[in-house]
Amino acid sequence: MGRTLPKPALRPFLRADTPVLAAIFAAAIEQLTGDDYSEAQQQAWASVADDEEQFGKRLASELTLIATLENSPVGFASLKGADHIDMLYVHPAAAGQGVASMLVEALEKLAGGRGAKSLTVDASDNALEFFSRHGYVPKQRNTVTVNGEWLANTTMQKMLAEGASSGDSK
């Protein structure tokens, strides 16, 4: 008989999470984006987490959620301001297990609770299909420079349901 996979759980970011989240960030970029970005682009992008102190400050300055499996972090997502998904990264070993969906759905609920009417994300090329499946619509193509390398992404937007956060009101 097959073993039931553990269900992911969510918790808030703690400063002590920074090293493991930096490792998840780098592993996700290095192992999951090769079809869409060159090795030089991947290295430049992943190097954003090389300065763990700065990376931790960025995570702490936003509403950052950690997805865990059996109490170990396997992914994270952050909401910048009330209406922009800044980061969404899942460790390659946990990819395809619903972790990213759970994180995005939680951010959507939190954003709605903060009064946001829509959410935007600057989706990497490898994340376009994921966000499209979750109801995000492409709005514009972008090119950004990260540590000397040009990277393309797409600004996508999802309108949040009116009153979605009040569905369980008494």
N, C-alpha and C positions, 0 to 999 in steps of 0.2 A: 504494500500500500504506500502511495506517495506521501511524502511529508508536507504538511501545510506550511507555506511560507509565512514568516512573521509579518504582521501588519506594520507599516511605517507609522511613526508617531511624530507629532510636531511639538517643538518647544522654542522659547525665545533664545536669541543669540547671547552668549556670555563671552567676555573677553578671552577667557581661557580656550575658547573654540578656535581662535584665530589660526594657529598652526595647522590643525586638521582641515579647516576650511580652505586654507591656502593650498594644501595638498590636493583636495578635491577639485578646486578650481583648475589647477595645473593639469591634473590627470584627465579631467573632462575635456579640456582644450586639446591636449596632446593625443588623446585616444579616440575622441568622437568627432573631430572636425576636419580630419585629413582629406575627406572627399571634396571639401569646399575651400580650404585654405592651404597655402604652401607651408612648408616646414618653417621658413623664415617668418611668415605671418603668425604661425602658431607659437613660435618661440617668443616673439615680441608681445603677443597677447598674454601668454602665460606668465611672462616676466612681471606683469602688473602686481602679482602677489609676492614677488621676491622680497620686497620691503614689507615684512609682516606687520610692523608697527603701523605703517600707513594703511595697509590693507585692513587691519583691525579697526582703525579709526573710521575708515569708510563704512565698514559693516556696522559699527556702533552708531554712526550718524544717521542711519536709515533704520526702518523697521525691518529687521532681519529675522527670518524664521529658519530653524534647523529641522531637517527631517532626519529621524533616527530609525534604525532597525536594531532591535535588541540593545537599545541605549547607546549605540554607536552612530555618530553622524555619517550620513550617506549623501546628503544634499542640502542645499540652502537656497533661499530666495530673499531678495530685499526690495522693499517698496521705498522709493525716493519721493518725498513729498506725499501728497494724498493720492496721486494718480499715475505714477510711472514705475513700472517694474524695471529696476536697475540691473539686477543680477538674478540668474536662475541657473544653477549648476548642480549636476548629479554625478556621483562617482560612476565610472563606466561599469563597475561590477553590479551596480544597482539600477542601471538604465533599463527601461522597459518594464519596470515593476510598479508603475503608477506613482512613483515618488514625485516627479516633476508635476504631474497633474494635481496631486494633493497640495503641493506648494502653491501653484497658481490659483487653485480654487480658494485656498485660504487667504491669499493676498487680495483676490477679488472681493471676498466677504469683508475683509478689513477695510479696503478702500471704500466700498459701499457704505460701511458703517461710519466712515469719516466724511461722508457726503459727496464722494466722487461720483460723477455721472458716467465717466468712462475711464478706461485704463489704457495707457500706451506702453509700448516696449520697443526698443531698438533691437530687433531680432537678428541674430547671426544667420547666415545662409543655411546652416544645418538645423536651425530651430524654426525656420519658416513653416514647415509642414505641421510641426507640433502646435504652434500658436494658431495656425489656420483651423486645425481640428477643434481648438478650444474657442472658436468664434471670433478670432482677431482678424481684422481686414487690413491688407497692406495699404499704406497711405503715401509713402515716399521712400525712394532709394537713397541711401547715404554712403558716403565714403569718409572714413575717419582715419587719422594717423595715430598709431599706437607704437610708441618706442621706435619711431623711424620707419615703420611699415604701414602701408595703406591697407585697410580692411573695409570690406563692404558689409552693410547691414540694411535692414528695412524697418522703417518706423511702421508699426502696426497698432491698430486701435480696436478696442472692444467697448461697446456701449454696455453699461451695467444695467440690470433690470431695476426698474423703479420699485422701491420698497423691498428689495431682495433681502436686506439685512433685518427686516422686521417680520420675517416669515414665522418666527416662533414667539411672537409677542403674546402676552396673556391678556 
